[in-house]
Structure formats: structure tokens, C-alpha cells
């Protein structure tokens, strides 16, 4: 998997992020010096966990043949200071008619989504710099 961020204009924090032919606009909030033209990278991290959790529990419910109705997942988090712990709060919003078995299983399954597993696992970064030609004007 790969995502590439391209600065939209010099001096701004706006970037177009390309993922498999899809494009997203990412920016910082005005408080951080941005123009708020899109979610900030930290918000995208929360969005990744929320959407991955929702899709994972929906796929599981479908495989089990459970007619669940609408499912929502809300994620909030507090970024850590360097070397500290990041705290995620994940709230599953499931239909009131869900059985106790469904609630218990879906809570376990939610913690097994790929993004959740990535965030709780060890992460290794391989950083490098590649020089490019100056942009033509």
C-alpha cells in the first residue's frame, strides 16, 4: 500500500494525497497555519481507525448473516508527546435490537481490524531522502 502527498501550492500546508488513483485534499487548521481545505493528517488517522473498524464489524456481521442495520464508529484520540502513549477512544454505535452475543462478538472483532492491529503493534520506519529536479516556472 502506498500514499503520496503533493504540495498544492508553495507556502501552503495543502496537499493532494494520491492513493490508488483516488485523491484527497489534506490541510491544517487555521490554528496551525493552514486554510482548513481538508482534514489534517491527525484527523485522517482517526478516520482510518473509525472506517476500518466499521468495515471490519460490518463484514463480520454479513458473514454471520446478522441483519444489523446502521452501524457507526466514532474515534477520538489524544496524540502522545514524543515517547509517550497515544490514547484512542473507540465508540461502537450498534442498533438497539442487537443481541448480547452480537454485542460481545462485535466488540472483540472491532479490535481486530487491520488499522487497530497496526496501531497497537510495533512499527518500524524506513526513512530516506530522494533529491528531485527543481520545479520549472
Rosetta blueprint (number, residue, H / E / L):
1 X L
2 X L
3 X L
4 X E
5 X E
6 X E
7 X E
8 X L
9 X L
10 X L
11 X L
12 X L
13 X L
14 X L
15 X E
16 X E
17 X E
18 X E
19 X E
20 X L
21 X L
22 X E
23 X E
24 X E
25 X E
26 X E
27 X L
28 X L
29 X L
30 X H
31 X H
32 X H
33 X L
34 X L
35 X L
36 X L
37 X L
38 X L
39 X E
40 X L
41 X H
42 X H
43 X H
44 X H
45 X H
46 X H
47 X H
48 X H
49 X H
50 X H
51 X H
52 X H
53 X H
54 X H
55 X H
56 X H
57 X H
58 X H
59 X H
60 X H
61 X H
62 X H
63 X H
64 X H
65 X L
66 X L
67 X L
68 X L
69 X L
70 X L
71 X L
72 X E
73 X E
74 X E
75 X E
76 X E
77 X E
78 X E
79 X L
80 X L
81 X L
82 X L
83 X L
84 X L
85 X L
86 X L
87 X E
88 X E
89 X E
90 X E
91 X E
92 X E
93 X E
94 X L
95 X L
96 X L
97 X L
98 X L
99 X L
100 X H
101 X H
102 X H
103 X H
104 X H
105 X H
106 X H
107 X H
108 X H
109 X H
110 X H
111 X L
112 X L
113 X L
114 X H
115 X H
116 X H
117 X H
118 X H
119 X H
120 X H
121 X L
122 X L
123 X L
124 X L
125 X L
126 X L
127 X L
128 X L
129 X L
130 X L
131 X L
132 X L
133 X L
134 X L
135 X L
136 X L
137 X L
